[in-house]
Amino acid sequence: MAQTLLKVQGLKVAYGGIQAVKGIDLQVREGELITLIGSNGAGKTSTMKAITGSIAVLEGQIEYLGQTIRGQGAWDLVKDGLAMVPEGRGVFTRMTITENLQMGAYIRSDRAEIAADIDKVFALFPRLKERRDQLAGTMSGGEQQMLAMGRALMSRPKVLLLDEPSMGLSPIMVDKIFEVVRDVHSQGVTVLLVEQNASRALKIADRAYVMESGLLTMEGPARDLLVDPRVRAAYLGE
């Protein structure tokens, strides 16, 4: 069996008096594409933020590569191969596309390989190449999502966390984003995908977790959850 790269046990997260995550366990093994689905407010983003250290953990353990990372800073996590594309994209709006991608490689010093990796991102996203000198803030939401994904890939992650990559995008752009997620995964990157578009996420994932009101209520092979009547009724509109 493949090595477990990311393991969450008994995770609880609270904002003030409100408990957003109520004690969940999940794991991501090397080479997997895992999706975490659920309605808005279920606790999915809080889980991702807790894993990457951007919000405090109330209780529980988070392990990456067999080591505890609870409370560790994003800088160290990126150096160790754990990168996240946050909800809302978070691009550097006053920098060009190329400068944003260079920022994604800030932990690296291998200039020739950084340049080669920028070319790889441009191959994944030809639209970014066309606009490489354009300020990121002048781009559409879909283009900014491409850039945020490309910037994360510049750190050469072992595990890529994607938080709602299709949110607010046009159907054509959603198709492109999911195509790229598949491509990135096929190149050997392990992926944890949080996504409201449950149908699309389940179609490309290996395994899936369903989150409701801060708890994981179902888990299993994605193909099984895709045809499960409870999932179809709650998340697929059937």
Contacts in CASP RR format, 6 or more apart in sequence:
PFRMAT RR
TARGET T0000
AUTHOR 0000-0000-0000
METHOD contacts of the structure
MODEL  1
MAQTLLKVQGLKVAYGGIQAVKGIDLQVREGELITLIGSNGAGKTSTMKA
ITGSIAVLEGQIEYLGQTIRGQGAWDLVKDGLAMVPEGRGVFTRMTITEN
LQMGAYIRSDRAEIAADIDKVFALFPRLKERRDQLAGTMSGGEQQMLAMG
RALMSRPKVLLLDEPSMGLSPIMVDKIFEVVRDVHSQGVTVLLVEQNASR
ALKIADRAYVMESGLLTMEGPARDLLVDPRVRAAYLGE
1 29 0 8 1.000
2 29 0 8 1.000
2 30 0 8 1.000
2 31 0 8 1.000
2 32 0 8 1.000
3 29 0 8 1.000
3 30 0 8 1.000
4 27 0 8 1.000
4 28 0 8 1.000
4 29 0 8 1.000
4 30 0 8 1.000
4 66 0 8 1.000
5 28 0 8 1.000
5 29 0 8 1.000
5 30 0 8 1.000
5 64 0 8 1.000
5 65 0 8 1.000
5 158 0 8 1.000
5 159 0 8 1.000
5 190 0 8 1.000
6 27 0 8 1.000
6 28 0 8 1.000
6 51 0 8 1.000
6 62 0 8 1.000
6 63 0 8 1.000
6 64 0 8 1.000
6 82 0 8 1.000
6 159 0 8 1.000
6 190 0 8 1.000
6 192 0 8 1.000
7 26 0 8 1.000
7 27 0 8 1.000
7 28 0 8 1.000
7 61 0 8 1.000
7 62 0 8 1.000
7 63 0 8 1.000
7 64 0 8 1.000
7 66 0 8 1.000
8 24 0 8 1.000
8 25 0 8 1.000
8 26 0 8 1.000
8 27 0 8 1.000
8 47 0 8 1.000
8 51 0 8 1.000
8 60 0 8 1.000
8 61 0 8 1.000
8 62 0 8 1.000
8 63 0 8 1.000
9 25 0 8 1.000
9 60 0 8 1.000
9 61 0 8 1.000
9 62 0 8 1.000
9 63 0 8 1.000
10 23 0 8 1.000
10 24 0 8 1.000
10 25 0 8 1.000
10 59 0 8 1.000
10 60 0 8 1.000
10 61 0 8 1.000
11 21 0 8 1.000
11 23 0 8 1.000
11 24 0 8 1.000
11 25 0 8 1.000
11 47 0 8 1.000
11 50 0 8 1.000
11 57 0 8 1.000
11 59 0 8 1.000
11 60 0 8 1.000
11 61 0 8 1.000
11 62 0 8 1.000
12 19 0 8 1.000
12 21 0 8 1.000
12 22 0 8 1.000
12 23 0 8 1.000
12 57 0 8 1.000
12 58 0 8 1.000
12 59 0 8 1.000
12 60 0 8 1.000
13 19 0 8 1.000
13 20 0 8 1.000
13 21 0 8 1.000
13 43 0 8 1.000
13 46 0 8 1.000
13 47 0 8 1.000
13 49 0 8 1.000
13 50 0 8 1.000
13 55 0 8 1.000
13 56 0 8 1.000
13 57 0 8 1.000
13 58 0 8 1.000
14 20 0 8 1.000
14 58 0 8 1.000
15 46 0 8 1.000
19 58 0 8 1.000
19 214 0 8 1.000
20 41 0 8 1.000
20 43 0 8 1.000
20 46 0 8 1.000
20 214 0 8 1.000
21 43 0 8 1.000
21 46 0 8 1.000
21 47 0 8 1.000
21 50 0 8 1.000
21 214 0 8 1.000
22 213 0 8 1.000
22 214 0 8 1.000
22 215 0 8 1.000
23 59 0 8 1.000
23 60 0 8 1.000
23 214 0 8 1.000
23 215 0 8 1.000
24 47 0 8 1.000
24 211 0 8 1.000
24 214 0 8 1.000
24 215 0 8 1.000
24 216 0 8 1.000
25 216 0 8 1.000
26 34 0 8 1.000
26 36 0 8 1.000
26 47 0 8 1.000
26 209 0 8 1.000
26 216 0 8 1.000
26 219 0 8 1.000
28 34 0 8 1.000
28 159 0 8 1.000
28 190 0 8 1.000
28 192 0 8 1.000
29 190 0 8 1.000
30 158 0 8 1.000
30 190 0 8 1.000
31 185 0 8 1.000
31 188 0 8 1.000
31 189 0 8 1.000
31 190 0 8 1.000
32 190 0 8 1.000
32 191 0 8 1.000
32 206 0 8 1.000
32 207 0 8 1.000
33 181 0 8 1.000
33 182 0 8 1.000
33 185 0 8 1.000
33 190 0 8 1.000
33 191 0 8 1.000
33 193 0 8 1.000
33 204 0 8 1.000
33 205 0 8 1.000
33 206 0 8 1.000
34 191 0 8 1.000
34 192 0 8 1.000
34 193 0 8 1.000
34 205 0 8 1.000
34 206 0 8 1.000
34 207 0 8 1.000
34 208 0 8 1.000
34 209 0 8 1.000
35 192 0 8 1.000
35 193 0 8 1.000
35 194 0 8 1.000
35 195 0 8 1.000
35 201 0 8 1.000
35 202 0 8 1.000
35 204 0 8 1.000
35 205 0 8 1.000
35 207 0 8 1.000
35 208 0 8 1.000
35 209 0 8 1.000
35 222 0 8 1.000
36 44 0 8 1.000
36 47 0 8 1.000
36 192 0 8 1.000
36 193 0 8 1.000
36 194 0 8 1.000
36 195 0 8 1.000
36 208 0 8 1.000
36 209 0 8 1.000
36 211 0 8 1.000
37 44 0 8 1.000
37 194 0 8 1.000
37 195 0 8 1.000
37 196 0 8 1.000
37 198 0 8 1.000
37 201 0 8 1.000
37 202 0 8 1.000
37 208 0 8 1.000
37 209 0 8 1.000
37 210 0 8 1.000
37 211 0 8 1.000
37 235 0 8 1.000
38 44 0 8 1.000
38 196 0 8 1.000
38 198 0 8 1.000
38 210 0 8 1.000
38 211 0 8 1.000
38 212 0 8 1.000
38 235 0 8 1.000
39 196 0 8 1.000
39 212 0 8 1.000
39 234 0 8 1.000
39 235 0 8 1.000
40 196 0 8 1.000
42 211 0 8 1.000
42 212 0 8 1.000
42 213 0 8 1.000
42 214 0 8 1.000
43 211 0 8 1.000
43 214 0 8 1.000
44 163 0 8 1.000
44 164 0 8 1.000
44 194 0 8 1.000
44 211 0 8 1.000
45 87 0 8 1.000
45 163 0 8 1.000
45 164 0 8 1.000
45 194 0 8 1.000
46 55 0 8 1.000
46 214 0 8 1.000
47 194 0 8 1.000
47 211 0 8 1.000
48 84 0 8 1.000
48 86 0 8 1.000
48 161 0 8 1.000
48 163 0 8 1.000
48 192 0 8 1.000
48 194 0 8 1.000
49 55 0 8 1.000
50 56 0 8 1.000
50 57 0 8 1.000
50 62 0 8 1.000
51 62 0 8 1.000
51 69 0 8 1.000
51 82 0 8 1.000
51 84 0 8 1.000
51 161 0 8 1.000
52 74 0 8 1.000
52 77 0 8 1.000
52 82 0 8 1.000
52 84 0 8 1.000
52 161 0 8 1.000
53 69 0 8 1.000
53 70 0 8 1.000
53 71 0 8 1.000
53 72 0 8 1.000
53 73 0 8 1.000
53 74 0 8 1.000
53 77 0 8 1.000
54 74 0 8 1.000
56 71 0 8 1.000
57 70 0 8 1.000
57 71 0 8 1.000
60 70 0 8 1.000
61 68 0 8 1.000
61 70 0 8 1.000
62 68 0 8 1.000
62 69 0 8 1.000
62 70 0 8 1.000
63 69 0 8 1.000
64 77 0 8 1.000
64 80 0 8 1.000
64 82 0 8 1.000
64 159 0 8 1.000
65 80 0 8 1.000
65 158 0 8 1.000
69 76 0 8 1.000
69 77 0 8 1.000
69 82 0 8 1.000
74 84 0 8 1.000
75 107 0 8 1.000
77 83 0 8 1.000
78 107 0 8 1.000
78 155 0 8 1.000
78 157 0 8 1.000
79 107 0 8 1.000
80 158 0 8 1.000
81 155 0 8 1.000
81 156 0 8 1.000
81 157 0 8 1.000
81 158 0 8 1.000
81 159 0 8 1.000
82 157 0 8 1.000
82 158 0 8 1.000
82 159 0 8 1.000
82 161 0 8 1.000
83 152 0 8 1.000
83 153 0 8 1.000
83 155 0 8 1.000
83 157 0 8 1.000
83 159 0 8 1.000
83 160 0 8 1.000
83 161 0 8 1.000
84 152 0 8 1.000
84 160 0 8 1.000
84 161 0 8 1.000
84 162 0 8 1.000
84 163 0 8 1.000
85 145 0 8 1.000
85 148 0 8 1.000
85 149 0 8 1.000
85 151 0 8 1.000
85 152 0 8 1.000
85 160 0 8 1.000
85 161 0 8 1.000
85 162 0 8 1.000
85 163 0 8 1.000
85 165 0 8 1.000
86 148 0 8 1.000
86 163 0 8 1.000
87 163 0 8 1.000
87 164 0 8 1.000
87 167 0 8 1.000
87 194 0 8 1.000
88 148 0 8 1.000
88 163 0 8 1.000
88 164 0 8 1.000
88 167 0 8 1.000
89 141 0 8 1.000
89 144 0 8 1.000
89 145 0 8 1.000
89 147 0 8 1.000
89 148 0 8 1.000
90 144 0 8 1.000
90 148 0 8 1.000
91 100 0 8 1.000
91 136 0 8 1.000
91 137 0 8 1.000
91 139 0 8 1.000
91 144 0 8 1.000
91 147 0 8 1.000
91 148 0 8 1.000
91 151 0 8 1.000
92 99 0 8 1.000
92 100 0 8 1.000
92 103 0 8 1.000
92 136 0 8 1.000
93 135 0 8 1.000
93 136 0 8 1.000
93 137 0 8 1.000
94 135 0 8 1.000
94 136 0 8 1.000
94 137 0 8 1.000
95 103 0 8 1.000
95 135 0 8 1.000
95 136 0 8 1.000
96 132 0 8 1.000
96 133 0 8 1.000
96 134 0 8 1.000
96 135 0 8 1.000
96 136 0 8 1.000
97 128 0 8 1.000
97 131 0 8 1.000
97 132 0 8 1.000
97 133 0 8 1.000
97 134 0 8 1.000
97 136 0 8 1.000
97 139 0 8 1.000
97 147 0 8 1.000
98 118 0 8 1.000
98 132 0 8 1.000
98 133 0 8 1.000
100 136 0 8 1.000
100 147 0 8 1.000
100 151 0 8 1.000
101 118 0 8 1.000
101 121 0 8 1.000
101 147 0 8 1.000
101 150 0 8 1.000
101 151 0 8 1.000
101 154 0 8 1.000
102 114 0 8 1.000
102 118 0 8 1.000
102 154 0 8 1.000
103 151 0 8 1.000
104 151 0 8 1.000
104 152 0 8 1.000
104 154 0 8 1.000
104 155 0 8 1.000
105 114 0 8 1.000
105 117 0 8 1.000
105 154 0 8 1.000
105 155 0 8 1.000
107 155 0 8 1.000
108 114 0 8 1.000
108 154 0 8 1.000
108 155 0 8 1.000
108 156 0 8 1.000
114 154 0 8 1.000
117 153 0 8 1.000
117 154 0 8 1.000
117 156 0 8 1.000
118 154 0 8 1.000
120 153 0 8 1.000
121 128 0 8 1.000
121 150 0 8 1.000
121 153 0 8 1.000
121 154 0 8 1.000
122 128 0 8 1.000
122 129 0 8 1.000
122 132 0 8 1.000
123 129 0 8 1.000
124 150 0 8 1.000
124 153 0 8 1.000
124 180 0 8 1.000
124 183 0 8 1.000
124 184 0 8 1.000
125 146 0 8 1.000
125 147 0 8 1.000
125 149 0 8 1.000
125 150 0 8 1.000
125 180 0 8 1.000
127 143 0 8 1.000
127 146 0 8 1.000
128 143 0 8 1.000
128 146 0 8 1.000
128 147 0 8 1.000
128 150 0 8 1.000
131 139 0 8 1.000
131 143 0 8 1.000
136 144 0 8 1.000
136 147 0 8 1.000
137 144 0 8 1.000
139 147 0 8 1.000
140 173 0 8 1.000
141 168 0 8 1.000
141 169 0 8 1.000
141 173 0 8 1.000
142 169 0 8 1.000
142 170 0 8 1.000
142 173 0 8 1.000
142 177 0 8 1.000
145 165 0 8 1.000
145 169 0 8 1.000
145 173 0 8 1.000
145 177 0 8 1.000
146 176 0 8 1.000
146 177 0 8 1.000
146 180 0 8 1.000
149 162 0 8 1.000
149 165 0 8 1.000
149 177 0 8 1.000
149 180 0 8 1.000
149 184 0 8 1.000
152 160 0 8 1.000
153 160 0 8 1.000
153 184 0 8 1.000
153 189 0 8 1.000
157 189 0 8 1.000
158 189 0 8 1.000
158 190 0 8 1.000
159 189 0 8 1.000
159 190 0 8 1.000
159 191 0 8 1.000
159 192 0 8 1.000
160 184 0 8 1.000
160 189 0 8 1.000
160 190 0 8 1.000
160 191 0 8 1.000
160 192 0 8 1.000
161 191 0 8 1.000
161 192 0 8 1.000
161 194 0 8 1.000
162 181 0 8 1.000
162 191 0 8 1.000
162 192 0 8 1.000
162 193 0 8 1.000
162 194 0 8 1.000
162 195 0 8 1.000
163 194 0 8 1.000
164 194 0 8 1.000
164 195 0 8 1.000
164 196 0 8 1.000
165 177 0 8 1.000
165 181 0 8 1.000
165 193 0 8 1.000
165 195 0 8 1.000
166 173 0 8 1.000
166 174 0 8 1.000
166 177 0 8 1.000
166 178 0 8 1.000
166 195 0 8 1.000
166 196 0 8 1.000
166 197 0 8 1.000
166 200 0 8 1.000
167 196 0 8 1.000
169 177 0 8 1.000
174 197 0 8 1.000
174 200 0 8 1.000
178 200 0 8 1.000
178 204 0 8 1.000
181 191 0 8 1.000
181 193 0 8 1.000
181 204 0 8 1.000
182 204 0 8 1.000
184 191 0 8 1.000
185 191 0 8 1.000
185 204 0 8 1.000
193 201 0 8 1.000
193 205 0 8 1.000
195 201 0 8 1.000
198 231 0 8 1.000
198 235 0 8 1.000
198 236 0 8 1.000
199 226 0 8 1.000
199 235 0 8 1.000
199 236 0 8 1.000
201 208 0 8 1.000
201 222 0 8 1.000
202 208 0 8 1.000
202 222 0 8 1.000
202 223 0 8 1.000
202 225 0 8 1.000
202 226 0 8 1.000
202 231 0 8 1.000
203 222 0 8 1.000
203 226 0 8 1.000
204 222 0 8 1.000
205 222 0 8 1.000
206 221 0 8 1.000
206 222 0 8 1.000
207 219 0 8 1.000
207 220 0 8 1.000
207 221 0 8 1.000
207 222 0 8 1.000
208 218 0 8 1.000
208 219 0 8 1.000
208 220 0 8 1.000
208 221 0 8 1.000
208 222 0 8 1.000
208 225 0 8 1.000
209 216 0 8 1.000
209 218 0 8 1.000
209 219 0 8 1.000
209 220 0 8 1.000
210 216 0 8 1.000
210 217 0 8 1.000
210 218 0 8 1.000
210 219 0 8 1.000
210 225 0 8 1.000
210 231 0 8 1.000
210 235 0 8 1.000
211 217 0 8 1.000
218 225 0 8 1.000
218 228 0 8 1.000
218 230 0 8 1.000
218 231 0 8 1.000
225 231 0 8 1.000
226 232 0 8 1.000
232 238 0 8 1.000
END
